[in-house]
């Protein structure tokens, strides 16, 4: 039986909802942005800064980063390092569902894990977000732009910190299309696989 389930997801594909329902059904702890609060404490940064840096790469990394600044890691990297430690501790403890934050890569060497990727058709993702209270009244073209921006940021974050491709099937145990399967069927499949 899987002690830890990680769920990576395209924005608006329902990965968070699926994760919550899986955790509820299996009696597991659900972790998503709650990890950021522990991370902020561990990295000794304020919570607002940790949320702003969540799933992002350093802006000044590369040629612009001087040799003098080499040993002063950008705040993004400190947050990622602290977040990785928090995720590893949850991985060791087990009995949890972790959504996002490259948890599948951070915990790839751990036993009894199930790594899931959730994707969906763009039109379904747009509709799912438009039905959320926080996006009521936001024009469809703005939602599409938001989805593209968040997905691009997640891809860069994944590639920068893990040297893997976001959404590449070989980095997960299973990939689920929430458009074809629906949220509840995705939950059923994950629960069934987690029990084996």
HUDA-V635281 format. One record per pair of residues at least 12 apart in sequence whose ideal C-beta (glycine too) atoms are under 8 Angstrom apart, sorted by the first residue. I is the first residue (numbers start at 1). J is the second residue. D is the distance in whole Angstrom. If there is no record, write none. Layout:
I/J/D
I/J/D
//
This chain:
1/112/7
1/194/6
1/195/6
1/196/7
2/112/6
2/113/6
2/114/4
2/193/7
2/194/4
2/195/8
3/94/3
3/95/6
3/111/8
3/112/4
3/113/7
4/90/7
4/91/5
4/94/6
4/95/8
4/96/6
4/97/8
4/98/7
4/107/6
4/110/7
4/112/7
4/113/5
4/114/7
5/19/8
5/22/6
5/28/7
5/96/8
5/97/5
5/98/7
5/113/7
5/114/5
5/115/8
5/116/7
5/190/7
5/194/6
6/97/8
6/98/5
6/99/8
6/103/4
6/104/4
6/107/6
6/113/7
6/114/7
6/115/5
6/116/7
7/19/5
7/22/8
7/97/7
7/98/7
7/99/5
7/100/7
7/116/5
7/117/8
7/118/6
7/190/8
8/100/7
8/102/8
8/103/8
8/104/6
8/115/8
8/116/7
8/117/5
8/118/7
8/158/8
8/166/7
8/167/8
8/172/7
9/99/7
9/100/7
9/117/7
9/118/4
9/119/7
10/118/7
10/119/5
10/120/6
10/125/7
10/147/8
10/151/6
10/167/7
11/125/7
11/129/8
11/146/7
11/147/5
11/150/4
11/151/5
11/154/7
12/120/7
12/124/8
12/125/3
12/126/7
12/128/5
12/129/5
12/143/8
12/147/5
13/118/5
13/119/5
13/120/4
13/124/8
13/125/6
13/128/8
13/178/5
13/179/8
14/118/6
14/120/7
14/128/6
14/178/5
14/183/5
14/186/7
15/99/6
15/100/8
15/118/4
15/178/8
16/32/6
16/99/5
17/183/6
18/118/6
18/176/8
18/178/7
18/183/6
18/186/5
18/187/6
18/190/7
19/32/7
19/97/5
19/98/8
19/99/4
20/97/8
21/183/7
21/184/8
21/187/5
22/97/5
22/187/6
22/190/5
22/191/6
22/194/7
23/96/7
23/97/4
25/187/7
25/191/6
26/97/8
26/191/6
26/194/6
27/95/8
28/95/5
28/96/5
28/97/5
29/90/8
29/95/6
29/96/4
29/97/7
30/96/7
30/97/5
30/99/8
31/90/6
31/96/6
31/97/7
31/98/5
31/99/7
32/98/8
32/99/4
32/100/6
32/101/8
33/51/7
33/54/7
35/83/6
35/86/6
35/87/7
35/90/8
35/98/7
35/101/6
36/50/5
36/51/6
36/54/6
36/83/7
37/50/8
38/86/5
39/79/6
39/82/5
39/83/4
39/86/5
40/79/8
40/82/8
42/82/4
42/85/7
42/86/6
43/75/8
43/78/5
43/79/5
43/81/7
43/82/4
43/83/8
45/75/6
45/78/7
45/79/6
49/75/7
49/79/8
50/79/6
53/75/6
53/76/5
53/79/5
54/79/8
54/101/8
55/100/7
55/101/7
55/153/6
55/154/6
55/157/5
56/76/6
56/153/6
56/156/8
56/157/6
57/76/6
57/156/5
57/157/6
57/160/4
57/161/8
58/74/4
58/75/8
58/76/4
58/77/6
59/74/8
60/74/6
61/74/6
61/160/8
80/161/6
83/101/6
84/106/5
87/101/6
87/103/5
87/106/5
87/107/7
88/106/6
88/107/7
91/103/8
91/106/7
91/107/4
91/110/5
91/113/7
92/110/8
94/112/7
100/154/8
102/157/7
102/158/6
102/161/6
102/162/5
104/117/8
104/171/6
104/172/6
105/158/7
105/161/8
105/162/4
105/164/6
105/171/7
106/162/8
113/173/8
114/173/5
114/174/8
114/190/7
114/193/6
114/194/5
115/171/7
115/172/5
115/173/5
115/174/8
116/172/6
116/173/7
116/174/6
116/175/8
116/176/6
116/190/6
117/167/6
117/169/7
117/171/8
117/172/4
117/174/8
117/175/4
117/176/7
118/175/8
118/176/5
118/178/6
118/186/7
119/167/7
119/175/7
119/176/7
119/177/6
119/178/7
120/177/6
120/178/4
120/179/4
121/177/8
121/179/4
122/144/7
122/147/7
124/178/7
124/179/4
125/147/6
126/140/6
126/143/5
126/144/6
126/147/7
129/143/5
129/146/7
129/147/7
130/143/6
154/166/6
155/167/8
173/193/7
174/189/7
174/190/8
174/193/7
176/189/6
176/190/8
//
